[in-house]
Amino acid sequence: MGAVKELVGGADLGKREADIEVAGAAAAAEIGGSWRPVETTLVLLAWAAAGLLLAPPILRGIARRESGSLMEERRRRALQRFG
C-alpha cells in the first residue's frame, strides 16, 4: 500500500483503500457475508412506523398524569436555564 501512495503521489488513495478494506471486513462479518440493504431498509421503516404509532398514546398518557401547575413550573425553570 505504501508503494501505491508513492507512485500516485497522494495519501488520499491510501485512505480510500483502507476504507474499502474496512468495508469489506465489515461485510464479511454480516450474516451471509454481504450487506443486505433491502432488509436493513425494511427493518428501519418498521421501527419508524412503530415509533410513529406508539409515541402519541404514550406521550398523551404521560401528559395526562402531569398537572398543569407542575408543567408550568417545569416550563418556567427550563426558560430560566435556556432563556
C-alpha positions as a Markdown table, in Angstrom:
| # | Residue | x | y | z |
|---|---|---|---|---|
| 1 | Met | 0.0 | 0.0 | 0.0 |
| 2 | Gly | 2.9 | 2.4 | 0.7 |
| 3 | Ala | 4.3 | 1.8 | -2.7 |
| 4 | Val | 1.0 | 2.7 | -4.3 |
| 5 | Lys | 0.9 | 6.0 | -2.4 |
| 6 | Glu | 4.4 | 6.8 | -3.6 |
| 7 | Leu | 3.6 | 6.0 | -7.2 |
| 8 | Val | 0.4 | 8.0 | -7.2 |
| 9 | Gly | 1.8 | 10.8 | -5.0 |
| 10 | Gly | -1.0 | 11.3 | -2.5 |
| 11 | Ala | -2.3 | 10.0 | 0.8 |
| 12 | Asp | -5.8 | 10.2 | -0.5 |
| 13 | Leu | -5.6 | 6.9 | -2.4 |
| 14 | Gly | -4.4 | 5.1 | 0.7 |
| 15 | Lys | -7.3 | 6.4 | 2.7 |
| 16 | Arg | -9.8 | 5.2 | 0.1 |
| 17 | Glu | -8.0 | 1.8 | 0.0 |
| 18 | Ala | -8.3 | 1.5 | 3.8 |
| 19 | Asp | -11.9 | 2.4 | 3.7 |
| 20 | Ile | -12.6 | -0.3 | 1.1 |
| 21 | Glu | -10.7 | -2.9 | 3.3 |
| 22 | Val | -12.7 | -1.9 | 6.4 |
| 23 | Ala | -16.0 | -2.1 | 4.5 |
| 24 | Gly | -15.1 | -5.5 | 3.1 |
| 25 | Ala | -14.2 | -6.8 | 6.6 |
| 26 | Ala | -17.4 | -5.4 | 8.0 |
| 27 | Ala | -19.5 | -7.0 | 5.2 |
| 28 | Ala | -17.7 | -10.3 | 5.9 |
| 29 | Ala | -18.9 | -10.1 | 9.5 |
| 30 | Glu | -22.5 | -9.7 | 8.4 |
| 31 | Ile | -25.0 | -12.6 | 8.2 |
| 32 | Gly | -24.5 | -14.3 | 4.8 |
| 33 | Gly | -21.2 | -12.5 | 4.3 |
| 34 | Ser | -22.7 | -9.5 | 2.5 |
| 35 | Trp | -24.6 | -6.3 | 3.1 |
| 36 | Arg | -28.4 | -6.6 | 3.0 |
| 37 | Pro | -29.7 | -3.1 | 2.1 |
| 38 | Val | -33.3 | -4.1 | 1.3 |
| 39 | Glu | -33.7 | -6.0 | 4.6 |
| 40 | Thr | -32.0 | -3.2 | 6.5 |
| 41 | Thr | -34.3 | -0.6 | 4.9 |
| 42 | Leu | -37.4 | -2.6 | 5.8 |
| 43 | Val | -36.3 | -3.1 | 9.4 |
| 44 | Leu | -35.6 | 0.7 | 9.8 |
| 45 | Leu | -39.0 | 1.5 | 8.2 |
| 46 | Ala | -40.7 | -0.9 | 10.6 |
| 47 | Trp | -39.0 | 0.7 | 13.6 |
| 48 | Ala | -40.0 | 4.2 | 12.4 |
| 49 | Ala | -43.6 | 3.1 | 11.8 |
| 50 | Ala | -43.8 | 1.5 | 15.3 |
| 51 | Gly | -42.4 | 4.7 | 16.8 |
| 52 | Leu | -44.9 | 6.9 | 15.0 |
| 53 | Leu | -47.8 | 4.6 | 16.1 |
| 54 | Leu | -46.7 | 4.2 | 19.7 |
| 55 | Ala | -45.4 | 7.6 | 20.6 |
| 56 | Pro | -48.7 | 9.6 | 20.6 |
| 57 | Pro | -50.6 | 7.4 | 23.0 |
| 58 | Ile | -47.6 | 7.1 | 25.3 |
| 59 | Leu | -46.9 | 10.8 | 25.3 |
| 60 | Arg | -50.7 | 11.5 | 25.8 |
| 61 | Gly | -50.7 | 9.3 | 28.9 |
| 62 | Ile | -47.6 | 11.0 | 30.3 |
| 63 | Ala | -49.1 | 14.4 | 29.8 |
| 64 | Arg | -52.4 | 13.3 | 31.4 |
| 65 | Arg | -50.6 | 12.3 | 34.6 |
| 66 | Glu | -48.9 | 15.7 | 35.0 |
| 67 | Ser | -50.9 | 18.6 | 36.4 |
| 68 | Gly | -50.9 | 22.0 | 34.7 |
| 69 | Ser | -49.1 | 23.6 | 37.7 |
| 70 | Leu | -46.3 | 21.1 | 37.6 |
| 71 | Met | -45.9 | 21.5 | 33.8 |
| 72 | Glu | -45.9 | 25.3 | 34.2 |
| 73 | Glu | -43.2 | 25.2 | 36.9 |
| 74 | Arg | -41.0 | 22.9 | 34.7 |
| 75 | Arg | -41.5 | 25.2 | 31.7 |
| 76 | Arg | -40.5 | 28.3 | 33.9 |
| 77 | Arg | -37.3 | 26.5 | 35.1 |
| 78 | Ala | -36.4 | 25.5 | 31.5 |
| 79 | Leu | -36.9 | 29.0 | 30.3 |
| 80 | Gln | -34.7 | 30.4 | 33.1 |
| 81 | Arg | -32.0 | 27.8 | 32.2 |
| 82 | Phe | -32.0 | 28.4 | 28.5 |
| 83 | Gly | -33.9 | 31.6 | 28.0 |
